[in-house]
Amino acid sequence: MEYVENKELVAKEVKGIFSDMAKYAPSKLCGMFGNVITVPIYTSLFTTEQYGMYTVSIAMLSFLCIIFSDWVGLAGLRFFRHHQLEEDLPKYLTTLVTILTINMTLMFGLSLLFKDGMYTLFHVPFKYFLAVLLLIIPVAIRALLQQILRAQLKSISYSFTTILNQFVTIGLTVFFAKFFHLGAASILLGMGVAISLIDILLLVQCDIIKIFKFEKVEWKFVFPIVKYGIPVAATSLSAWIITQSNKFIMNGIHGFKQTACIGAGYSSTLPILMTLFAMITVAAIPRIYNLYEAKIDVRPLITKFVGYYMLLALPIIAVMSLYSTTYVHIMIPNKPDDFINGVSSIIPWFSFGVFFLALTDYTTLQYHLANKTHIDFGIKLASGIAGLVLNIILISKMGLLGAGIATFAANFLYWLLSVIVVLPDFKLKLPKNTTARILIASIPTLGLMYILKTYNLGVSYPLQMLYFLLTFYGTYAFLRYTVMKTVD
């Protein structure tokens, strides 16, 4: 593809992205807050074994959604603008709904046909297995409708429904647990009711009823969707292997108690951090797609936002890792010391694993723009297989610490491969000015941390974490607006 450089248009889109980020920010920040409060609520509401059961059930849910539903929604986002310009959205939406319906029917058929094998794989009782299958229906509808909202650039509507879904789910879960004593099934039931209500709201918000009408499925639409979506699903499945397989391996070797530690460590890192970091990508990626379709060079824009991501992510992850025990005590206040110590031992590994995983959203964007998602699938599959092997070996020998190391190694390998395997004309530049400011700002920040940790100055650990962040961002701002003004 021949790129056209259009600095004025790119600058306009940068402002648009920041505007969209401000609109998406409430949903992401409230979503992050919702993920933060679910950890102490759920860990205190349920026993360790019940929390372990919940952890495994949600991992099973994500496994089936990846295979049968999520990729349909992502394809809906990728090609929505194209079909909007072609003025054939009704046929395109009919195709999406048809594919999703076939997938749901196939999922139920295969799951019930091979239910014995599914029990062996997931180690969950039948009622949880059936509950997860039923829950996928509203989850799949929500995934498709949310991607259509993103494609329509209705960021405020997206934010509102995301916030509402988060807190309605928590409220219903507490209600079902307190009054009906359903254990971990309370969470699945709460999710099912909440998401079903949100689906109705999403139908109104995206005005899909005005656009949608059943028409004959256009097979010429099916091939691009499947060609794009199946590698995306396979790629997501590889990511699932990296981030979720350790729960099943741990459960098979050490049982639900140790699995609960992995679940708490996972819930205290990946959903919280990825929700925060997604505030950038959820706003940037739809506009990057649009620029690329207009044959505009998007590489400078991606490089710029890689720098913004590093600036946001690195200090937060460093604080979480250096003060992991304090962080876990804040997140999980009412559990025994052995549980707290187990979770805190994996927080640094999980946190930096999330950093590299989120960074690949930018380095693998080249494959999505070029519709060569099979490459993304290949490198993530290699990383997933490496992570699976490491999990089996290290969990059996090192327990929780082994799970942490394996997760970090797999995510780092995925990022490394995405940097090595670069398509022609898609090479990104390092945001060197931002990186230099980050490194210099880290020097006084680490000096302050050393003083606070070495000398007993009576400063509590939560305050030390706050001082760490304030010092870093204060120094960075000073550099950015005085002696190091050059932007990437």
N, C-alpha and C positions, 0 to 999 in steps of 0.2 A: 504494500500500500504506500502511496505517496502522501506524505504529510504536508499540510499547509500550516505555516506558523502565523498565528493571529493573536498577538499579545493583548490587544484591546479586548477581544472576545474572552480570552482566558482570564484576564483581570476581572472582567464582568462576572464570569462564572465563579471565580474565587469569592467575590462578594456575595454571590447567590448561595454558594455553599455555606458560608458563615451565617447567612440569614436563615438557611434551612437548619443549620446546626442549632441556632437559637430556638427555632420552633420545635426541633426534635429533642432538645435538651430536657424539657420537663419530663417527657416520657422516659428518657434514658436515666436521668437522675432519680426519678421516682421508681423506675424499674430497678435501678441499683439499690436504692433504699429498701425496696420490697424484698430483693434478694438478701440484703443484709439482715433484715428482721426475721426472715423465714428461718434462718439457721438457729438463732436462740429459741424461737418459738417452737419449731419442730423438734429440736433436740431436748427441750424441756417437757414438751407435751407427750413425747413417746419414749418408750424404753429403748435401750441401745439396740436390742434385737429388732424392734419394730422400725426403728430408723434405718437399720440395715436393710430390712425388707422393702421399705420405701425407696431406698437408694437403688436396689436391684430392679424394682418395678419401673422406675423412671428411666433407667438405662435401657430396659427392654422396650419401653415406649419410644424412645428416641431411635432405637435400632429399626423398629418397624416403620416409623415415620420416614426415616431416611430412604428406605427401600421403596416405599409405596406412595408417598405423598409430597414430601418437601420439594423434590426436584421439579414437580409440576408447577408449584408456585414460583420458583426461581426462574423457570422458563417463561412464565407469565410476565415477570418483570423484564427479562432480557429482550423479548420481542414485542412488547406492548406498543412502544413508540412506533416501531416499524409498521405494525398493522393499523395503528391509528392514522399514520400518514397515508397508508394505502386505502383507508376508509373501508376496511373489512373486519372491524372488531367483532361484530356479532358471530361471524363464522369462526373467528379465532377463539373467542370465548366458548363457543359450542365445542370446539375441539378440545380445549383444556378441561372442561367439565366432563366430557366423555372419557378422556384418558383417566381422570381422577376416579370416576365411577368404576371403570374397569379395574383399576388398581385396587380399590377397596374390596370389590367382589373377589378378586384374585387373592388378596391378603387373607380374608376370612376362610376361603376354601383351602388354601395351603396350610394355614395355621391349625385349622381343625383336623385336616387330614394327617398332618404330621405333629399332632399335639404331644405325643409321647416324647419325641425328639426335642420339642420346644421345652418341655418340663425339664429334661435332662440338661439342656443348654443353660436355661435361666434360673433353675432351682427356685421356682415360685409356685405356691399352691394354685389350684385351679381357679378359685374365685378371683385372685389377683390377675391371673392370666386372662380370664374372660373380661375383667374390668378394663384392662389395658386395651384389648381389642376394641371394645365399645368406645373407649375414650378417643381412639384415633380418628373416628368419624368427625366429631366437631373440631378436633385439632387440625385435621387436613383442610377442612373448609376455611378455618381461620387463617391458615398459612397462605392459601391462595388469595383470599380477599385482602390480607395485609400487603401482599406483594403488589396487588393491583392498586392499592392506595399509594404505595411508594411510587409506582410508575406514573400515577396521576399527579405526583408531587403534592399530595394532600398531607403535609407533614403534621399539621395541627390535629387533624382527625386521627392520624396514626398515633400521635402522642397520647391523645385522650383515651383511646380504646386500650392502649398498652397499659397505661396507668390503672384504668378501671379494672381490667382483667387481673392485674397483679393483686390488688387489694381485695377484690371480691373473692378471689380464690383463697386468700389467707383467712378472710372472715368466715367463709363457708367451711373451711377445713377445721377451724377451731370450734365452730358450732357443731359439726357432725362428731368431732372427737369428744367434746364435753358432754353432749346430751345423748348421743347414741353409742358411745364407747366402741367405735368401729376400728380402732387402732390405725395402722398405716393406710387402711382402705379409706379413711376419712379424707386423706389428701387427694386420692384419685377421684372420689365422689365430688369433692369440692371443686376440683379442676373441671370435671365433666359438666356440672351445672353452670359454673361461671363462664366457661368457653362457649357453651351453647347460647347463653344470653348475649355474649359478645358477638357471636356470629350474626345474630339478628341485627345488632347495631351496625356492624360492618356493611351489611347489605344496603342499609340506608345511606351510610356515609359515602360509599363509592358509587352510588347511583347505578349500580350494576343492573338493576331491574329495568331501568329505562333503556339501557344499551343492549342487554342480553335478550335474545330470542332463539329458540331452537331452530337451527338450520342444518342442512346436510353437512356432515363432517367432510372437510376438505383434506384429502390425504396428502396434498402438497404441503399443508401446514404441519402434519403429524411428523414427517421426517425431520425437519429442523428442530422441533421441540424434543423429539427423542434423541436426536444426535447431540443436542446440547445438554439435555437433562440427564441421560443415563450416565455419562461420565461424571456429571456433577454429583449424582447419587452415589456412584462408586467412590468418588473422592471423599464425600461426606462419611461414607461407611469406613473408609480408611482412617478418617479423623476420629470416628467413633472408636475404632480399635485402639487408637493412641490414647484417648482420654477416658474411655469407659470400660474397656475390656479388663482393666485391672480389678474392677469391682467383682466381676464374675470369677476371675482367677483367684482373688483373695477369698471370696466366699467358698469356693470349692476346696481351698487348702486350709483356711483358718476359721471359716464360719462368719455369721452375720455381725458379730461384735467388731472384728477387725475391718469388715466391710463398711460398717458404720463410720469408722475413723476415716476411711478413704472418702466416703460420702460427705462427711463434714468438712474435710480438707478441700475436696472438690467444690462444694457449695460455698466455701469461704473464699475461693479464689476465682475460678473460671467464670461462673455466671455473673459475679459482681464486676470483675475487671472487664470482661468482654462486653457487658452492657454499657459500661462507661466508655470504653474505647470505641464502641460502635457508634457513638454520637458523631464521630468524624465520618466513618465509612457509610453510614446510612444516608447521610446528606450528600456525600461526595460522589459515590458510585453511579447513581442515576444520571447525574449531570456529566460525568466522565463518559458514560455510554453515549449520551446525546452528542457531545463534542466529537467523539470518535466517529459516529455515524455521519457527522458533517465534515469528516476528513481533516479535523484539526489535530495538531500534534499535542497529545495529552501527557507526554512524558514529563515536561517541566512541572505540570500541575501535580502529578503523582509524587514526584520527588519532593515538592514543597510540603505535601501533606504527610509524607513519611517523616519529615522533620518535626512537624507538629505532633505526630503520634509519639515519637521518641521523647519529646519534651513533656508530654502528658504522662506517659507510661513509666519511664525509668525511675523517677523519684518515688512514685507511689509504690512500685514493686520493691524497690530497695528498702523502704521503710517497713513494709510488711515482712520482708525476709529478715532484716536485722533485728526486728522486735517481734518475731513470730510467736513467742510464748505469750507476750502481752496481748498481741492481736487475738490469739485464740481465747484467752481469758475474757476478752471483751465480747467476742462472738459467741462463746459457749460458756456462760457463767456457772451453770449448775450441773457439771459433770465431774466424775472422779479425776484425780490427778493423772492416773495412767492413761485415761482417754485424752485429756488435755495434752499430755506429753507426746502421745502418739500422733495427734493431729498436727501439733506444732513442728514435729520433725519433718513433715512433708510439705509444709507451707512454702519454704523457699524454693524447693524443686518445682512444685506446682506453679508458683507465681512466675518464675522466670520461663517456665514452659509456656505459660499463657502469653508472655511477652513475645516470644518468637512465633507462636501460633497466630497472634493478632497481626504481627508484622507481615506474615505471608499473605494477608488480605491485599496488600499493596504489591508484593513481588509476584504473586500469581495472577494478578489482574490482567496481565498480558495474554494469558491463555484464554480468558473469558472474552476479551475484546476481539481476539482473532478466531473465536469459536473453535479453539483447539483444546477443549477441556480434557481430552484424553491424556494430554501431557500432564496436567495437574493431577489427574487420577493416577498416572504412573508413578510420579514422584511421591505422592501421598501414600500410595499402596506400599511402595518400598519402605517408607518411614513407618507405616502401620505394622508391616510384617516385622520390621526390626524391633518396634516397640512391643509387639506381642511376644516375640522370643525373649526379649529382655525381661518382660513382666513375669513370664513363666519361670525363668532362671532365677531372677533376683528376688521375687516374692517368696519363693520356696527357701531361699538361703538367707535373706535379709529382712523379710517381712515388710512392714510399712515403708521403711527407708528404701528398700528395693523398688517398691511401686513408684515412689517419688523420683528416683534416679531414672527409671525406665521411661516415665512420662516426659521428663525434661529432655532426655536424649532423643526420643522420637520426634518431639516438636522442633528441636534444634536441627535435626537431620532434614526435616521437611523444609525448613527455611533455607538451609544451606543448599539443598538441591534446587530450590526455586531461584536461587541466585546464580547457580552454575548453568542451569538449562535456560538460556535466554533466546527468545525468538528474534529473527532478524528485524532490525529497526525498533526494538522494544527495550533496548538497554537503558536502565535508569542510572542516574548519577547519585552519588552519596550526597545528602544535604550537609556538606562539609562545614558551612558556617554555623548552622544550628548545632552540629555535633561538637564543634570546637567550643562553643559557648557552654554546652552541657558539661563537657569535661572540665573546663576551667571553673565553672560554678560548683562542681563536685568537691573541689579542693577545700575551700573554707567549710563546706557542709560536713565533710568527713572529719575535719579538724574539730569542729564543734561536737560531733558525735563522740569522738575519742575523749574529749574533755569530760563530757557528761557521763560517759560510761566508766571512765577511769577514776574520777574524783567524786566523792559523795557530796553533791551540792544540794541534795534534798529536792531535786526535780523529779516528779513522777514520770513514769515511762510514757503514758499518753501525752504529757506535755513535751517530753523529749521528741516524740514523733512529730508533734506539731512544729516545734522549733526547727527540726530537720528540714521540713518542707518549706517553711517560711524563709529560712536562710538560703536554700537552693534557689527558689523562685525569685527572691529579692536580688540575689547576686546575678542571676540570669538576666533579669530585667535591666539592671544597671549596665551590664555588658551590651545588651541589645540596643539600648538607646544612648550610649555614650561612645565607648572605644571600639565596639564591634557592630557597627550599624548595617553592614552589608547583608542583604537577604539572599536566600538560595533561589 
